[in-house]
Amino acid sequence: MRRAQQLGRYHLLDRIAFGGMAEIYRAKTFDAHGHAHLVAVKRVLAHLAEDDDFIQMLVDEAKIASVLRHASIARVYEFARAQGEYFIAMEHVDGKDARTILERCRQKKKPMPPEHAAYVAAEVASALHAAHTAVDARRRPLRIVHRDVSPSNIIVSYTGEVKLCDFGIAKATLSKVNTKTGVIKGKVKYMSPEQALGRKLDHRSDVFSLGSCLYEMLTRVPPFTAGNEMDLLIKVRDAKYRPVSELVPSTPPEIEAIADKCLTRSRAQRYQTAAEVEADLRAFLRRYAPTYSRSHLGRYVRKAFATEIERELRMLEEYVLADDVSDDVGENLIAGRAQSEPDFAPAPVPFQPRPTGTHAAAPEADDFGDGESHTTLPRSDSEGLRSETDVPDLHAAQTMILDPGRRVRRTSAPPPLPPGRPAGRAMPPPVPPPRPRTPSRPAPPPDLDWGDEIHREETMILDRARLRRR
């Protein structure tokens, strides 16, 4: 058995990512009702904890992501300091990032199928449009530009959800750290030409970066590659790349045209909004794969990573909580900064370190909304969910096999009431006169051997509560 390490409200399990600035852990925590949830915890590396600009950048990331409530944006719960360490707690998405998926595609020497690439890009475009058009409490535009749209920041869950994450270098009116003109931030390979030149950016820069991601999903290779970073900057600045159809001749021309328009060097000739990109991708999907749904993407990812999924499940079963769980949840730095910023009101953190207790507020209805990953959704209160949606419990309902012939006879109109009878009171049926007995052979016993006929009969699930209301 492995013992989890506590950090604030969270119990760190396995490390799922590591970089030059932070490491990301899968962590376990609890809501006020004692239900367990998985979250992702980004823990800042020790040598950066003293860098005030870096800490402020993380505060900006947490503030920006915490005000964005969209089904395709990974939610941030808090940026806190506990036990002398800084960390961000965010929604856990049980799946793989697009970079890992593309690495698997390269290993198999097969690009991502066009329908999956279109769906992933459309979901990211929807998330970007929500960020680009976000407003503050006074309805003033936040003017958010992500600036780091890349495969490593796009996560695809095993159920087909697509989440955009990591607003670490995003620019918005909420940001306190200002980037000077001429300073380049982001992954060069996925930058826009204006970003590579260090110019002032708007939301169309994210559209170009999304086009780079779409190109790589369709071809397995990024649109811009070079032996060193300086040559790469020049290629990105010129926005010259090999056509998609030259690398993968089977690519549908409609989706290639969408990628090309995203990757136009001139901002004026590019898609002007991420919503336009999404609309064209959805239209392509309707024509190319009319029956496509999120579950198709989920099956694709699960099949590609079946071995890893089994290993992760076995590993999670090995972790146990420490015997001495501390009630020290640390300091929520987002909430502390909000006191000096009346236009910014972060939501309360709905978690606590223990499975029971009362020192965490009960989650609101939208704390675990429909857009969140299934790993952060409460598993209980199914009765309340059914009462809200008015959907019967199919597993508890009685199943009846109906004979279509009998049902037709049963649905005939009832006989009219005799004159003078009140309609509100049910009267017993009249007793029929006795019939004269005629000699006959005894009736044969009913044939209860249905055989395969039972599977051909129509099955209906009846909700007794609804029948009573009628």
C-alpha positions, 0 to 999 in steps of 0.5 A: 500500500502507498500512503498519500501525501497531504497538501492543504485540502488534498491528498496527493496520489501519483504524479501525472506530469512534470515540467520546468516550473511545476509538477502535476499530481492526481489528488483525492479530496472530499466534499461536505457530504463526505463524497470523494473527488479526484482533482489535479494539483499543480505544485510549484517547484521550490526554486520558483516559490521565491519568484514574485512575478512567477507567483503573480502569473499563477495568481493571474492564471487561477483568477482567469480560469476561475471566472470562466465557466464552460464545458470545455474549459478545465475549472480551477478551484483555488490557488493556495499556499500550505505547508510552505508550498504554492499550488493550484487545484483544478478539475481532474480530467481522466484521459490524455492530453493531445500531445500524448495522443499525437505521440501514439499516432506517430508510433502507429504511423497513422494520423488522427481520423478527420472526424476526431480531429474536427471534433477536438478542434471544434470543442477547443474553438468553443472554449476559446470563444467563451474566453475571448468574450468573457466579461467581469461582474460589471459586464466589462470585457476581460479581453482574454487571449490564451497565448499558449494553445497547444496539444499539451494544453488540450486534454481528451478524457476517456469519455470523449470530453475535451478540455482546454487548460493552462491559462498560465500566460494568458493576457486579460484585464485581470492580469497584474503582470504586464508583458512588454512589447517584443517579449515572447511567451509561449511555445514557439512551434504553435505561435502565431506570426504576430506572437513570434514577432513580439507584437501586441496580440488579440484573440485571432492569435489563438485562432492561428494556434488552434490551426496549428493544432488541427494541422498536426492532428491531421498530419501527425507533424506540426506545420512548422519545424526547424533545427533550432529555435531561431529558424523556427521563429522565422518559419512561424513568422513567414507562416509557410508550411506543406499542404495537408493533402501533400502529407496525407492525400486522403484528407477531406478538402473541406477540413484542409480548407479550415486549417488553411484559413486558420493558418493565414499569415494576415490577421484580416484574412484569417477567421475573425473569431473562434466561433466561426472556426467552430461553426465550419468544423461542426458543419464539416462533421455533419456532412462527413460523419452525420452520426458522430458523437462524443462517445466515438472519440472516447472509444478511440482514446480508450482503445489507444490507451487500454493498457495504461488505463488498467495500470492507472486503475490498479495503481489508484487502488494502492493508495491510502490516506495518512493516519493523521489528517491535518485540518490545515487547508492553507491560505487561498490566495485568490480569495485574499486578493479578491478583497482589493478587487471588488469586480472579482468574486471567486467561488468558495472552495467546495472541498475539505481534507476529511471524508466527514466534517462541517468545515467546508461549505456544501457544494452549490448546484453548479459546483459540479455542473454538466460540463465538468469531468466525470471524475469530479461529479458526485456519485450519489444523490441519484434520487434528487437527480431523477426528481430534477430531470423527471426521468424514471429509474429504469433499473427499479422499474417493473418490466412487462412483456406485452402481447401486441394483440392483447394491447390492441384489444385493451386500448379499445374505447370503454363502454358508455356509462348508463344514463343517470350514472354519475361519471365520478364514481366507478360502478361494478360491472353487471353480472352476466347471466349463467350460461348453459353447460355444454359438454366439452373437453378440458382446456389444455394447460397454457403453453409457458414455453415462450422460446425465442418468441419472448425476445421478439415481443415489444418491451415497455418500461412503465413508471408507476408514479406517472401512471398514478398521476394520470 
